[in-house]
């Protein structure tokens, strides 16, 4: 082999080794980027959870109203009947408001009267009220009480038992009694 070509062969072997090292370094860097992306996703989810908790438990005067309608019911839940079942509390909130309410506004207002209903709870109650003709969705995410449709059929009493794990699809806990 020619001495000049041997030099180029050694150069090619060295460059090939450097290319393999660079590819391995790039693969490690991509693995680290993926790990960082997963960590960011976990941190963002944790941030949202804590932020949501703070918003639900922060005193009302420290929260922004976001320009939505504000319902100002009385504060004594037991004396004023707010300790009723969830569906009736949501129906009452809608009937006492002069403007359409969002589920978030209902959750906030219910918390001000001593209730601890979640967004999921209120959504399930609204769905139940809509099925029974007692609430109407007038715009995306905005609800009103369906006037005059809140009396049960004569001789029957509606009972709605919701647990915190109930969803809109689970309508098996509605019982009609005579």
Contact map, one row per residue, 1 for C-alpha under 8 A:
1110110000000000000000000000000000000000000000000000000000000000000000000000000000000000000000000000000000000000000000000000000000000000000000000000000000000000000000000000000000
1111110000000000000000000000000000000000000000000000000000000000000000000000000000000000000000000000000000000000000000000000000000000000000000000000000000000000000000000000000000
1111111000000000000000000000000000000000000000000000000000000000000000000000000000000000000000000000000000000000000000000000000000000000000000000000000000000000000000000000000000
0111111100000000000000000000000000000000000000000000000000000000000000000000000000000000000000000000000000000000000000000000000000000000000000000000000000000000000000000000000000
1111111110000000000000000000000000000000000000000000000000000000000000000000000000000000000000000000000000000000000000000000000000000000000000000000000000000000000000000000000000
1111111111000000000000000000000000000000000000000000000000000000000000000000000000000000000000000000000000000000000000000000000000000000000000000000000000000000000000000000000000
0011111111100000000000000000000000000000000000000000000000000000000000000000000000000000000000000000000000000000000000000000000000000000000000000000000000000000000000000000000000
0001111111110000000000000000000000000000000000000000000000000000000000000000000000000000000000000000000000000000000000000000000000000000000000000000000000000000000000000000000000
0000111111111000000000000000000000000000000000000000000000000000000000000000000000000000000000000000000000000000000000000000000000000000000000000000000000000000000000000000000000
0000011111111100000000000000000000000000000000000000000000000000000000000000000000000000000000000000000000000000000000000000000000000000000000000000000000000000000000000000000000
0000001111111110000000000000000000000000000000000000000000000000000000000000000000000000000000000000000000000000000000000000000000000000000000000000000000000000000000000000000000
0000000111111111000000000000000000000000000000000000000000000000000000000000000000000000000000000000000000000000000000000000000000000000000000000000000000000000000000000000000000
0000000011111111100000000000000000000000000000000000000000000000000000000000000000000000000000000000000000000000000000000000000000000000000000000000000000000000000000000000000000
0000000001111111110000000000000000000000000000000000000000000000000000000000000000000000000000000000000000000000000000000000000000000000000000000000000000000000000000000000000000
0000000000111111111000000000000000000000000000000000000000000000000000000000000000000000000000000000000000000000000000000000000000000000000000000000000000000000000000000000000000
0000000000011111111100000000000000000000000000000000000000000000000000000000000000000000000000000000000000000000000000000000000000000000000000000000000000000000000000000000000000
0000000000001111111110000000000000000000000000000000000000000000000000000000000000000000000000000000000000000000000000000000000000000000000000000000000000000000000000000000000000
0000000000000111111111000000000000000000000000000000000000000000000000000000000000000000000000000000000000000000000000000000000000000000000000000000000000000000000000000000000000
0000000000000011111111100000000000000000000000000000000000000000000000000000000000000000000000000000000000000000000000000000000000000000000000000000000000000000000000000000000000
0000000000000001111111110000000000000000000000000000000000000000000000000000000000000000000000000000000000000000000000000000000000000000000000000000000000000000000000000000000000
0000000000000000111111111000000000000000000000000000000000000000000000000000000000000000000000000000000000000000000000000000000000000000000000000000000000000000000000000000000000
0000000000000000011111111100000000000000000000000000000000000000000000000000000000000000000000000000000000000000000000000000000000000000000000000000000000000000000000000000000000
0000000000000000001111111110000000000000000000000000000000000000000000000000000000000000000000000000000000000000000000000000000000000000000000000000000000000000000000000000000000
0000000000000000000111111111000000000000000000000000000000000000000000000000000000000000000000000000000000000000000000000000000000000000000000000000000000000000000000000000000000
0000000000000000000011111111100000000000000000000000000000000000000000000000000000000000000000000000000000000000000000000000000000000000000000000000000000000000000000000000000000
0000000000000000000001111111110000000000000000000000000000000000000000000000000000000000000000000000000000000000000000000000000000000000000000000000000000000000000000000000000000
0000000000000000000000111111111000000000000000000000000000000000000000000000000000000000000000000000000000000000000000000000000000000000000000000000000000000000000000000000000000
0000000000000000000000011111111100000000000000000000000000000000000000000000000000000000000000000000000000000000000000000000000000000000000000000000000000000000000000000000000000
0000000000000000000000001111111110000000000000000000000000000000000000000000000000000000000000000000000000000000000000000000000000000000000000000000000000000000000000000000000000
0000000000000000000000000111111111000000000000000000000000000000000000000000000000000000000000000000000000000000000000000000000000000000000000000000000000000000000000000000000000
0000000000000000000000000011111111100000000000000000000000000000000000000000000000000000000000000000000000000000000000000000000000000000000000000000000000000000000000000000000000
0000000000000000000000000001111111110000000000000000000000000000000000000000000000000000000000000000000000000000000000000000000000000000000000000000000000000000000000000000000000
0000000000000000000000000000111111111000000000000000000000000000000000000000000000000000000000000000000000000000000000000000000000000000000000000000000000000000000000000000000000
0000000000000000000000000000011111111100000000000000000000000000000000000000000000000000000000000000000000000000000000000000000000000000000000000000000000000000000000000000000000
0000000000000000000000000000001111111110000000000000000000000000000000000000000000000000000000000000000000000000000000000000000000000000000000000000000000000000000000000000000000
0000000000000000000000000000000111111111000000000000000000000000000000000000000000000000000000000000000000000000000000000000000000000000000000000000000000000000000000000000000000
0000000000000000000000000000000011111111100000000000000000000000000000000000000000000000000000000000000000000000000000000000000000000000000000000000000000000000000000000000000000
0000000000000000000000000000000001111111110000000000000000000000000000000000000000000000000000000000000000000000000000000000000000000000000000000000000000000000000000000000000000
0000000000000000000000000000000000111111111000000000000000000000000000000000000000000000000000000000000000000000000000000000000000000000000000000000000000000000000000000000000000
0000000000000000000000000000000000011111111100000000000000000000000000000000000000000000000000000000000000000000000000000000000000000000000000000000000000000000000000000000000000
0000000000000000000000000000000000001111111110000000000000000000000000000000000000000000000000000000000000000000000000000000000000000000000000000000000000000000000000000000000000
0000000000000000000000000000000000000111111111000000000000000000000000000000000000000000000000000000000000000000000000000000000000000000000000000000000000000000000000000000000000
0000000000000000000000000000000000000011111111100000000000000000000000000000000000000000000000000000000000000000000000000000000000000000000000000000000000000000000000000000000000
0000000000000000000000000000000000000001111111110000000000000000000000000000000000000000000000000000000000000000000000000000000000000000000000000000000000000000000000000000000000
0000000000000000000000000000000000000000111111111000000000000000000000000000000000000000000000000000000000000000000000000000000000000000000000000000000000000000000000000000000000
0000000000000000000000000000000000000000011111111100000000000000000000000000000000000000000000000000000000000000000000000000000000000000000000000000000000000000000000000000000000
0000000000000000000000000000000000000000001111111110000000000000000000000000000000000000000000000000000000000000000000000000000000000000000000000000000000000000000000000000000000
0000000000000000000000000000000000000000000111111111000000000000000000000000000000000000000000000000000000000000000000000000000000000000000000000000000000000000000000000000000000
0000000000000000000000000000000000000000000011111111100000000000000000000000000000000000000000000000000000000000000000000000000000000000000000000000000000000000000000000000000000
0000000000000000000000000000000000000000000001111111110000000000000000000000000000000000000000000000000000000000000000000000000000000000000000000000000000000000000000000000000000
0000000000000000000000000000000000000000000000111111111000000000000000000000000000000000000000000000000000000000000000000000000000000000000000000000000000000000000000000000000000
0000000000000000000000000000000000000000000000011111111100000000000000000000000000000000000000000000000000000000000000000000000000000000000000000000000000000000000000000000000000
0000000000000000000000000000000000000000000000001111111110000000000000000000000000000000000000000000000000000000000000000000000000000000000000000000000000000000000000000000000000
0000000000000000000000000000000000000000000000000111111111000000000000000000000000000000000000000000000000000000000000000000000000000000000000000000000000000000000000000000000000
0000000000000000000000000000000000000000000000000011111111000010000000000000000000000000000000000000000000000000000000000000000000000000000000000000000000000000000000000000000000
0000000000000000000000000000000000000000000000000001111111000000000000000000000000000000000000000000000000010010000000000000000000000000000000000000000000000000000000000000000000
0000000000000000000000000000000000000000000000000000111111100000000000000000000000000000000000000000000000000000000000000000000000000000000000000000000000000000000000000000000000
0000000000000000000000000000000000000000000000000000011111110110000000000000000000000000000000000000000000000000000000000000000000000000000000000000000000000000000000000000000000
0000000000000000000000000000000000000000000000000000000011111110000000000000000000000000000000000000000000000000000000000000000000000000000000000000000000000000000000000000000000
0000000000000000000000000000000000000000000000000000000001111110000000000000000000000000000000000000000000000001000000000000000000000000000000000000000000000000000000000000000000
0000000000000000000000000000000000000000000000000000000000111111000000000000000000000000000000000000000000000000000000000000000000000000000000000000000000000000000000000000000000
0000000000000000000000000000000000000000000000000000000001111111000000000000000000000000000000000000000000000000000000000000000000000000000000000000000000000000000000000000000000
0000000000000000000000000000000000000000000000000000001001111111100000000000000000000000000000000000000000000000000000000000000000000000000000000000000000000000000000000000000000
0000000000000000000000000000000000000000000000000000000000001111110000000000000000000000000000000000000000000000000000000000000000000000000000000000000000000000000000000000000000
0000000000000000000000000000000000000000000000000000000000000011111111000000000000000000000000000000000000000000000000000000000000000000000000000000000000000000000000000000000000
0000000000000000000000000000000000000000000000000000000000000001111100000000000000000000000000000000000000000000000000000000000000000000000000000000000000000000000000000000000000
0000000000000000000000000000000000000000000000000000000000000000111110000000000000000000000000000000000000000000000000000000000000000000000000000000000000000000000000000000000000
0000000000000000000000000000000000000000000000000000000000000000111111000000000000000000000000000000000010000000000000000000000000000000000000000000000000000000000000000000000000
0000000000000000000000000000000000000000000000000000000000000000101111100000000000000000000000000011100010000000000000000000000000000000000000000000000000000000000000000000000000
0000000000000000000000000000000000000000000000000000000000000000100111110000000000000000000000000000000010001000000000000000000000000000000000000000000000000000000000000000000000
0000000000000000000000000000000000000000000000000000000000000000000011111000000000000000000010011000000000001000000000000000000000000000000000000000000000000000000000000000000000
0000000000000000000000000000000000000000000000000000000000000000000001111100000000000000000000000000000000001000000000000000000000000000000000000000000000000000000000000000000000
0000000000000000000000000000000000000000000000000000000000000000000000111110000000000000000000000000000000001001100000000000000000000000000000000000000000000000000000000000000000
0000000000000000000000000000000000000000000000000000000000000000000000011111100100000000000000000000000000000000100000000000000000000000000000000000000000000000000000000000000000
0000000000000000000000000000000000000000000000000000000000000000000000001111100000000000000000000000000000000001110000000000000000000000000000000000000000000000000000000000000000
0000000000000000000000000000000000000000000000000000000000000000000000000111111101000000000000000000000000000000110000000000000000000000000000000000000000000000000000000000000000
0000000000000000000000000000000000000000000000000000000000000000000000000111111111100000000000000000000000000000111000000000000000000000000000000000000000000000000000000000000000
0000000000000000000000000000000000000000000000000000000000000000000000000001111111100000000000000000000000000000000000000000000000000000000000000000000000000000000000000000000000
0000000000000000000000000000000000000000000000000000000000000000000000000001111111000000000000000000000000000000000000000000000000000000000000000000000000000000000000000000000000
0000000000000000000000000000000000000000000000000000000000000000000000000101111111000000000000000000000000000000000000000000000000000000000000000000000000000000000000000000000000
0000000000000000000000000000000000000000000000000000000000000000000000000000111111110000000000000000000000000000000000000000000000000000000000000000000000000000000000000000000000
0000000000000000000000000000000000000000000000000000000000000000000000000001111111110000100000000000000000000000111000000000000000000000000000000000000000000000000000000000000000
0000000000000000000000000000000000000000000000000000000000000000000000000000110011111000100000000000000000000000001000000000000000000000000000000000000000000000000000000000000000
0000000000000000000000000000000000000000000000000000000000000000000000000000000011111101100000000000000000000000000000000000000000000000000000000000000000000000000000000000000000
0000000000000000000000000000000000000000000000000000000000000000000000000000000000111111100000000000000000000000000000000000000000000000000000000000000000000001100000000000000000
0000000000000000000000000000000000000000000000000000000000000000000000000000000000011111110000000000000000000000000010001100100000000000000000000000000000000000010000000000000000
0000000000000000000000000000000000000000000000000000000000000000000000000000000000001111111000000000000000000000000000000100110110000000000000000000000000000001000000000000000000
0000000000000000000000000000000000000000000000000000000000000000000000000000000000011111111100000000000000000000000000000000000000000000000000000000000000000000000000000000000000
0000000000000000000000000000000000000000000000000000000000000000000000000000000001111111111110000000000000000100000000000000000000000000000000000000000000000000000000000000000000
0000000000000000000000000000000000000000000000000000000000000000000000000000000000000111111111000000000001000100000000000100110000000000000000000000000000000000000000000000000000
0000000000000000000000000000000000000000000000000000000000000000000000000000000000000011111111100000000000000000000000000000000010000110000000001000000000000000000000000000000000
0000000000000000000000000000000000000000000000000000000000000000000000000000000000000001111111110000000000000000000000000000000000000000000000000000000000000000000000000000000000
0000000000000000000000000000000000000000000000000000000000000000000000100000000000000000111111111000000001001100000000000000000000000000000000000000000000000000000000000000000000
0000000000000000000000000000000000000000000000000000000000000000000000000000000000000000011111111001100000000000000000000000000000000010000000111000000000000000000000000000000000
0000000000000000000000000000000000000000000000000000000000000000000000000000000000000000001111111100000000000000000000000000000000000000000000011010000000000000000000000000000000
0000000000000000000000000000000000000000000000000000000000000000000000100000000000000000000111111100000000000000000000000000000000000000000000000000000000000000000000000000000000
0000000000000000000000000000000000000000000000000000000000000000000000100000000000000000000011111111100000000000000000000000000000000000000000000000000000000000000000000000000000
0000000000000000000000000000000000000000000000000000000000000000000000000000000000000000000000111111000000000000000000000000000000000000000000000000000000000000000000000000000000
0000000000000000000000000000000000000000000000000000000000000000000010000000000000000000000000001111100000000000000000000000000000000000000000010000000000000000000000000000000000
0000000000000000000000000000000000000000000000000000000000000000000010000000000000000000000001001111110000000000000000000000000000000000010001110000000000000000000000000000000000
0000000000000000000000000000000000000000000000000000000000000000000010000000000000000000000001001011111011000000000000000000000000000000000011110000000000000000000000000000000000
0000000000000000000000000000000000000000000000000000000000000000000000000000000000000000000000000001111111000000000000000000000000000000000011100000000000000000000000000000000000
0000000000000000000000000000000000000000000000000000000000000000000000000000000000000000000000000000111111100000000000100110000000000000000011100000000000000000000000000000000000
0000000000000000000000000000000000000000000000000000000000000000000000000000000000000000000000000000011111110000000000100000000000000000000000000000000000000000000000000000000000
0000000000000000000000000000000000000000000000000000000000000000000111000000000000000000000000000000111111111000000000000000000000000000000000000000000000000000000000000000000000
0000000000000000000000000000000000000000000000000000000000000000000000000000000000000000010010000000111111111100000000000100000000000000000000000000000000000000000000000000000000
0000000000000000000000000000000000000000000000000000000000000000000000000000000000000000000000000000001111111110000011100100000000000000000000000000000000000000000000000000000000
0000000000000000000000000000000000000000000000000000000100000000000000000000000000000000000000000000000111111111000000000000000000000000000000000000000000000000000000000000000000
0000000000000000000000000000000000000000000000000000000000000000000001111000000000000000000010000000000011111111100000000000000000000000000000000000000000000000000000000000000000
0000000000000000000000000000000000000000000000000000000000000000000000000000000000000000110010000000000001111111111110000000000000000000000000000000000000000000000000000000000000
0000000000000000000000000000000000000000000000000000000100000000000000000000000000000000000000000000000000111111111110000000000000000000000000000000000000000000000000000000000000
0000000000000000000000000000000000000000000000000000000000010000000000001010000000000000000000000000000000011111111000000000000000000000000000000000000000000000000000000000000000
0000000000000000000000000000000000000000000000000000000000000000000000001111100001000000000000000000000000001111111000000000000000000000000000000000000000000000000000000000000000
0000000000000000000000000000000000000000000000000000000000000000000000000011100001000000000000000000000000000111111100000000000000000000000000000000000000000000000000000000000000
0000000000000000000000000000000000000000000000000000000000000000000000000000100001100000000000000000000000000111111110000000000000000000000000000000000000000000000000000000000000
0000000000000000000000000000000000000000000000000000000000000000000000000000000000000000000000000000000000000110011111000000000000000000000000000000000000000000000000000000000000
0000000000000000000000000000000000000000000000000000000000000000000000000000000000000100000000000000000000100110001111101100000000000000000000000000000000000000000000000000000000
0000000000000000000000000000000000000000000000000000000000000000000000000000000000000000000000000000000000100000000111111100000000000000000000000000000000000000000100000000000000
0000000000000000000000000000000000000000000000000000000000000000000000000000000000000000000000000000001100100000000011111110000000000000000000000000000000000000000000000000000000
0000000000000000000000000000000000000000000000000000000000000000000000000000000000000000000000000000000000000000000001111111000000000000000000000000000000000000000100100000000000
0000000000000000000000000000000000000000000000000000000000000000000000000000000000000100000000000000000000000000000011111111100000000000000000000000000000000000010101100000000000
0000000000000000000000000000000000000000000000000000000000000000000000000000000000000110010000000000001001100000000011111111110000000000000000000000000000000000000000000000000000
0000000000000000000000000000000000000000000000000000000000000000000000000000000000000000000000000000001000000000000000111111111000000000000000000000000000000000000000010000000000
0000000000000000000000000000000000000000000000000000000000000000000000000000000000000000000000000000000000000000000000011111111100000000000000000000000000000000000001110000000000
0000000000000000000000000000000000000000000000000000000000000000000000000000000000000110010000000000000000000000000000001111111110000000000000000000000000000000000000000000000000
0000000000000000000000000000000000000000000000000000000000000000000000000000000000000010010000000000000000000000000000000111111111000010000000000000000000000000000000000000000000
0000000000000000000000000000000000000000000000000000000000000000000000000000000000000000000000000000000000000000000000000011111111100000000000000000000000000000000000010000000000
0000000000000000000000000000000000000000000000000000000000000000000000000000000000000010000000000000000000000000000000000001111111110000000000000000000000000000000000010010000000
0000000000000000000000000000000000000000000000000000000000000000000000000000000000000010001000000000000000000000000000000000111111111110000000000000000000000000000000000000000000
0000000000000000000000000000000000000000000000000000000000000000000000000000000000000000000000000000000000000000000000000000011111111111100000000000000000000000000000000000000000
0000000000000000000000000000000000000000000000000000000000000000000000000000000000000000000000000000000000000000000000000000001111111100000000000000000000000000000000000000000000
0000000000000000000000000000000000000000000000000000000000000000000000000000000000000000000000000000000000000000000000000000000111111110000000000000000000000000000000000000000000
0000000000000000000000000000000000000000000000000000000000000000000000000000000000000000000000000000000000000000000000000000000011111111000000000100110000000000000000000000000000
0000000000000000000000000000000000000000000000000000000000000000000000000000000000000000001000000000000000000000000000000000000011111111000000001110110000000000000000000000000000
0000000000000000000000000000000000000000000000000000000000000000000000000000000000000000001001000000000000000000000000000000010011011111100000111100000000000000000000000000000000
0000000000000000000000000000000000000000000000000000000000000000000000000000000000000000000000000000000000000000000000000000000001001111110000111100000000000000000000000000000000
0000000000000000000000000000000000000000000000000000000000000000000000000000000000000000000000000000000000000000000000000000000001000011111111110000000000000000000000000000000000
0000000000000000000000000000000000000000000000000000000000000000000000000000000000000000000000000001000000000000000000000000000000000001111101110000000000000000000000000000000000
0000000000000000000000000000000000000000000000000000000000000000000000000000000000000000000000000000000000000000000000000000000000000000111111100000000000000000000000000000000000
0000000000000000000000000000000000000000000000000000000000000000000000000000000000000000000000000000000000000000000000000000000000000000111111000000000000000000000000000000000000
0000000000000000000000000000000000000000000000000000000000000000000000000000000000000000000000000000111000000000000000000000000000000000101111100000000000000000000000000000000000
0000000000000000000000000000000000000000000000000000000000000000000000000000000000000000000000000001111000000000000000000000000000000000111111110000000000000000000000000000000000
0000000000000000000000000000000000000000000000000000000000000000000000000000000000000000000001000001111000000000000000000000000000000011111011111000000000000000000000000000000000
0000000000000000000000000000000000000000000000000000000000000000000000000000000000000000000001100011100000000000000000000000000000000011110001111100000000000000000000000000000000
0000000000000000000000000000000000000000000000000000000000000000000000000000000000000000001001100000000000000000000000000000000000000111000000111110000000000000000000000000000000
0000000000000000000000000000000000000000000000000000000000000000000000000000000000000000000000000000000000000000000000000000000000001111000000011111110000000000000000000000000000
0000000000000000000000000000000000000000000000000000000000000000000000000000000000000000000000100000000000000000000000000000000000000100000000001111110000000000000000000000000000
0000000000000000000000000000000000000000000000000000000000000000000000000000000000000000000000000000000000000000000000000000000000000000000000000111111000000000000000000000000000
0000000000000000000000000000000000000000000000000000000000000000000000000000000000000000000000000000000000000000000000000000000000001100000000000111111000000000000000000000000000
0000000000000000000000000000000000000000000000000000000000000000000000000000000000000000000000000000000000000000000000000000000000001100000000000111111100000000000000000000000000
0000000000000000000000000000000000000000000000000000000000000000000000000000000000000000000000000000000000000000000000000000000000000000000000000001111110000000000000000000000000
0000000000000000000000000000000000000000000000000000000000000000000000000000000000000000000000000000000000000000000000000000000000000000000000000000011111011100000000000000000000
0000000000000000000000000000000000000000000000000000000000000000000000000000000000000000000000000000000000000000000000000000000000000000000000000000001111111000000000000000000000
0000000000000000000000000000000000000000000000000000000000000000000000000000000000000000000000000000000000000000000000000000000000000000000000000000000111110000000000000000000000
0000000000000000000000000000000000000000000000000000000000000000000000000000000000000000000000000000000000000000000000000000000000000000000000000000000011111000000000000000000001
0000000000000000000000000000000000000000000000000000000000000000000000000000000000000000000000000000000000000000000000000000000000000000000000000000000111111100000000000000000111
0000000000000000000000000000000000000000000000000000000000000000000000000000000000000000000000000000000000000000000000000000000000000000000000000000000110111110000000000000000111
0000000000000000000000000000000000000000000000000000000000000000000000000000000000000000000000000000000000000000000000000000000000000000000000000000000100011111000000000000011110
0000000000000000000000000000000000000000000000000000000000000000000000000000000000000000000000000000000000000000000000000000000000000000000000000000000000001111100000000000011110
0000000000000000000000000000000000000000000000000000000000000000000000000000000000001010000000000000000000000000000000000000000000000000000000000000000000000111110000000000111000
0000000000000000000000000000000000000000000000000000000000000000000000000000000000001000000000000000000000000000000000000000000000000000000000000000000000000011111000000000110000
0000000000000000000000000000000000000000000000000000000000000000000000000000000000000100000000000000000000000000000000001000000000000000000000000000000000000001111111000000100000
0000000000000000000000000000000000000000000000000000000000000000000000000000000000000000000000000000000000000000000000000000000000000000000000000000000000000000111111000000000000
0000000000000000000000000000000000000000000000000000000000000000000000000000000000000000000000000000000000000000000001011000000000000000000000000000000000000000011111000000000000
0000000000000000000000000000000000000000000000000000000000000000000000000000000000000000000000000000000000000000000000000000000000000000000000000000000000000000011111100000000000
0000000000000000000000000000000000000000000000000000000000000000000000000000000000000000000000000000000000000000000000001001000000000000000000000000000000000000011111110100000000
0000000000000000000000000000000000000000000000000000000000000000000000000000000000000000000000000000000000000000000000011001000000000000000000000000000000000000000011111110000000
0000000000000000000000000000000000000000000000000000000000000000000000000000000000000000000000000000000000000000000000000011001100000000000000000000000000000000000001111110000000
0000000000000000000000000000000000000000000000000000000000000000000000000000000000000000000000000000000000000000000000000000000000000000000000000000000000000000000000111110000000
0000000000000000000000000000000000000000000000000000000000000000000000000000000000000000000000000000000000000000000000000000000000000000000000000000000000000000000001111111100000
0000000000000000000000000000000000000000000000000000000000000000000000000000000000000000000000000000000000000000000000000000000100000000000000000000000000000000000000111111110000
0000000000000000000000000000000000000000000000000000000000000000000000000000000000000000000000000000000000000000000000000000000000000000000000000000000000000000000000000111110000
0000000000000000000000000000000000000000000000000000000000000000000000000000000000000000000000000000000000000000000000000000000000000000000000000000000000000001110000000111111000
0000000000000000000000000000000000000000000000000000000000000000000000000000000000000000000000000000000000000000000000000000000000000000000000000000000000000111100000000011111100
0000000000000000000000000000000000000000000000000000000000000000000000000000000000000000000000000000000000000000000000000000000000000000000000000000000000000111000000000000111110
0000000000000000000000000000000000000000000000000000000000000000000000000000000000000000000000000000000000000000000000000000000000000000000000000000000000011110000000000000011111
0000000000000000000000000000000000000000000000000000000000000000000000000000000000000000000000000000000000000000000000000000000000000000000000000000000000011110000000000000001111
0000000000000000000000000000000000000000000000000000000000000000000000000000000000000000000000000000000000000000000000000000000000000000000000000000000000111000000000000000000111
